Amino acid sequence: MRGSSVLLPALLAAPFATANRPAVRPLNEQVALVTGASSGIGLQAAKYLAAQGTAVVLAARRTDRLNAAVTEITEAGGRAVVASCDVRRGDMLKAAVTLAEEIFGGLDFVFANAGSFSMGEDELEAAEDEQLAMNVAVNLIGSGLLTLKYALPALKRRGGGAVVFTSSIAAYFNKVTGAAYEQMTAINAASKAGLDSIANVGAGAFARHGIRLYSLNLALYESEMSLGTLGERGSLNQFAAMINPYHKEKAGHPREIAKVIAHIADNSTLWPSGSLVTVDGDSTISSEVFHRARFQPGLPELLGMPSPAELKEHLRDHRGGPYLQVKDEV
């Protein structure tokens, strides 16, 4: 590649540069778009941002739930509107962004949280083709590429902003982890790993516009999706202890995720743009720690992941600062 000796160092450094942190509006002057906002993680994030004074566009397919959420937010003194949106449809995403600009004057922050989880058939060859296509269409194309595509013009008009993708710890599962789970886990892993790549590479590509990108590799949290799959909260915590022995042994509450994204939105986070951040309970960890295990997996009893002792050294709080309350279960 012509000029590669000059370009390559710049490309590698761009996502991790912190010297010139872009100035951003405080949360009470920002406008946010939250997809997948009708329940669980998205709903909690929308409510949390609204409580900080952020004007929020809640986007999802189930508008009855969105209307109830907006009523709750506005009655509490917040600002929020509903956008009927299926992230697989670019026209609906474009309309949601337009709504943010027309009602609230712009767009500063996007929480791309809509997602799909493929589960049911143990064998990949038994899965319906449509099921596989749905996972990629929602998780990667819709929540990733289309959401970013239609948000970019508005973020540029605003002078910059931030986009956070909801990814998963499945994105860095390795062959030892894969041996412990059903084959369909590979599909979820692939679509979520794609989101991580968009955030990491895109952080360099859009830095010139003042746009920051992040991907959150979420562990197990209480949500409609997880509770619907596993039944009740007790079962959820048992499952968390089983699949996640290297860190928190119970499912986290979505408000912990909301705190992480709020720090990203106002740029008080210590995580630089382009970061892949594992969020587990009330802690954050650089996903780089787990990615190393893809090539050098840990013990089978740890599902191939790093040991608790190793992880303790890397724990951070919501902002990315020192984690001061290391729990016994960690």
VENTA-V321003 format. One line per field, one symbol per residue. ss: DSSP state (2 for helix, 1 for strand, 0 for the rest). psi: psi as a letter, one per 20 degrees, with the letter a starting at -180 (. if undefined). A space follows every 50 residues. Layout:
ss=???
psi=???
This chain:
ss=00022222222222000000000000222011111000022222222222 20001111110022222222222220000111110000022222222222 22220000111100000000000222002222222222222222222222 22222220001111111122220022222200002222222222222222 22222022201111111100100222222200222222222220000000 01022222222222200000000001111100111102222222200002 220000022222000100000100000000
psi=ppjhhggghghhhgijpigmppprqrhjjrpqpoqkjircggghgggggh hiipppooprhnhghgggghggghhjjrpqrpoppoiiohhhgghggggg ghgijaphppnniprqopqgphphiiqqhhgghgghhggggfhfgggggi hggghghijaaqpppobqihhjqahgghhirrhihhgggghhhggggggg ghhhhjhijkpqqqponpbpqprhgghhhierhghghghghgiliicpjq qrphhhghhghghggjkiqipqqiqoppoocjqqqpihghhhihhmqaqh ijkjrqqhghhhiiprahijapoimoqhi.
